[in-house]
Amino acid sequence: MSLAWKFLILLIASCQVAAAESVNISLPETNKLISFTFQTKPGGNSSFRSFQVDSAGKHFNFTARNPIARIPANPDERRALGYWIDIPGLKLNPSRYFLVGKYGTDADSHTLLFFISETEESDAAALLVIGFSTSGDPYKVLERDHLDVTSLKSTPDGAGLIVGKETLSQVMDGDGFNGSTKPYATTYDPFSVFIVHPDDKALYSLVISRSYNQKHYVWAGSHSREDYAVLYNLPAHHGVVGAPTSRVPALLAEPRNEAKP
């Protein structure tokens, strides 16, 4: 092989090597900038597993269990691929590598970064959450193979609540399209609530999860169930209703039965 061919092959290979991209954010914990370095592949929206954080002159390397997605810039593409970023308490960073959330009080705010994996058709995406100590050192707050985050909240005492679903609800009966006002039933898939305190990892709270579901959903245990359903828009009921799946046909038929003379 001639030297010219070898040079051409090396040139092509060098163009395909992942390029490093740096992202800076201001950290309220230290009032200083920290830097992230991501290895991006040609194409723009490639996934990645590892990244480096530089904070206060120290280097930290993180590797996720699952590939992390770079969120597409185009809103239509995001919707088509199932990326939902309009999450209360979170905001997409301009780099699109992660979402940023803060919890605590006005006088004592803490930052969490949410890295989301590529979505699957019926499963919640994997999630990695990075937090920061009071000195600015990053650490893993939470990592789940499946967690579709729905909100980040703060408690009165300054803790953070990461709320999400580990399994996505599926319509089992009725007219259950997005925004439907007609009666329909879905699988039972409860919210999970993880509580996080400064300088600590997030822990699942059964007590808070039960209370949250009782207020915003229904409660029939901490795990998804195939023998239990959640019903929406029943005229004879206020809010959502939980019931065994065996009762779903009768409950959905109630309005028609009531309409008979």
Secondary structure, DSSP 8 states (H G I E B T S, - for coil): --HHHHHHHHHHHHHHS-EEEEEEEEETTTTEEEEEEEEE-TTSS--EEEEEEEETTEEEEEEEEEEE----SSHHHHHHHT-----TTEEE-TTSS-EEEEEE-SSSEEEEEEEEB---SSB---EEEEEE-TT--EEEEEEESS-EEEEEEE-TTS-EEEEEESB---EEEE---TT--S-EEEEE--EEEEEE-TTS--EE-HHHHHHHHHHHS--S-SS-EEEEEEEE--TTSSS-EEEEGGGHHHHHHHHHHHT--
